[in-house]
Amino acid sequence: MKLLQDGVIAMLAAIGLATLLWLAVSVFLRLRGRTTIYHAVAMIPSRGGANGLEHTIHALEQLRCDGGCFGAIVIVDCGLSAEGQQVAALLARQERDIFLCKREELPNFLQ
């Protein structure tokens, strides 16, 4: 019985050590790979009540932090309702490098 307990403790210790090592390596690689392509833009066309917009923004933020795929996130108003405009404006105010523009303003924004 003592041998089984020692084996389980050794296994848990090995898993814990491997997890800590994996965490340290992933943090090191994440810090090293901070090359953001600033000329790339993620655009989100939004309509109606902006259903799922907050989730999409947070997912893109995570992708931007992890991989540095693009610089800015642009929420394009393609017929947002008043409630949707409020949500989009709050998200644009809350986060860094997130902008809200109307469809007509998009060519001016991308210059």
C-alpha positions in Angstrom: 0.0 0.0 0.0 2.9 2.3 0.8 4.4 1.6 -2.6 1.2 2.6 -4.3 0.9 5.9 -2.3 4.5 6.7 -3.1 3.9 6.0 -6.8 0.9 8.3 -6.9 2.7 11.1 -5.2 5.7 10.7 -7.6 3.3 10.8 -10.6 1.5 13.9 -9.3 4.9 15.6 -8.6 6.1 14.8 -12.2 2.9 16.2 -13.7 3.2 19.3 -11.6 6.8 19.8 -12.6 6.0 19.3 -16.2 3.1 21.8 -16.0 5.4 24.4 -14.4 8.1 23.8 -17.0 5.5 24.1 -19.8 4.2 27.4 -18.3 7.6 28.9 -18.1 8.5 27.9 -21.7 5.2 29.2 -23.1 5.6 32.6 -21.2 9.2 32.9 -22.6 8.1 32.1 -26.1 5.1 34.5 -25.9 7.4 37.4 -24.8 9.8 36.6 -27.5 7.3 36.6 -30.3 5.8 40.0 -29.7 6.0 41.1 -33.4 2.7 42.8 -34.2 1.9 43.5 -37.8 0.5 47.0 -37.4 -0.7 47.4 -41.0 -3.1 44.5 -40.6 -6.6 45.3 -39.4 -9.3 43.0 -38.1 -12.7 44.4 -39.3 -16.0 43.2 -37.8 -19.2 44.2 -39.7 -22.0 44.6 -37.1 -25.7 44.8 -37.6 -28.8 45.0 -35.5 -28.3 44.7 -31.7 -24.7 43.6 -32.0 -25.4 40.1 -30.8 -22.1 38.3 -30.1 -20.0 41.5 -30.7 -18.5 41.5 -27.2 -17.5 37.8 -27.4 -16.0 38.4 -30.9 -14.0 41.4 -29.6 -12.6 39.5 -26.6 -11.7 36.6 -28.8 -9.8 38.9 -31.2 -8.1 40.6 -28.3 -6.9 37.2 -27.1 -5.7 36.3 -30.5 -3.9 39.6 -30.9 -2.2 39.2 -27.5 -1.2 35.6 -28.1 -0.1 35.8 -31.7 0.3 39.5 -32.6 -1.6 38.9 -35.8 -2.8 42.4 -36.4 -2.7 45.9 -34.9 -6.2 47.4 -34.7 -9.7 46.1 -34.5 -12.4 48.0 -36.4 -16.1 47.7 -35.7 -17.9 48.7 -38.9 -21.5 49.9 -38.3 -23.5 48.2 -41.1 -26.9 49.1 -39.6 -26.6 48.9 -35.9 -29.6 49.7 -33.7 -29.4 52.2 -30.9 -28.6 49.5 -28.4 -26.0 48.0 -30.8 -24.3 51.4 -31.2 -24.1 51.8 -27.4 -22.5 48.3 -27.1 -20.0 49.0 -29.9 -19.2 52.5 -28.5 -18.6 51.0 -25.0 -16.3 48.3 -26.4 -14.4 50.9 -28.5 -13.9 53.2 -25.5 -13.0 50.3 -23.2 -10.3 48.6 -25.2 -7.0 49.7 -26.7 -6.8 50.0 -30.5 -10.5 49.2 -31.1 -12.3 51.7 -33.3 -15.9 52.2 -34.3 -16.7 53.7 -37.7 -19.6 53.8 -40.2 -19.5 52.0 -43.5 -19.1 55.3 -45.4 -16.1 56.3 -43.2 -14.2 53.1 -43.8 -12.1 54.3 -46.8 -11.1 57.4 -44.9 -10.2 55.3 -41.8 -8.0 52.9 -43.8 -5.8 55.6 -45.3 
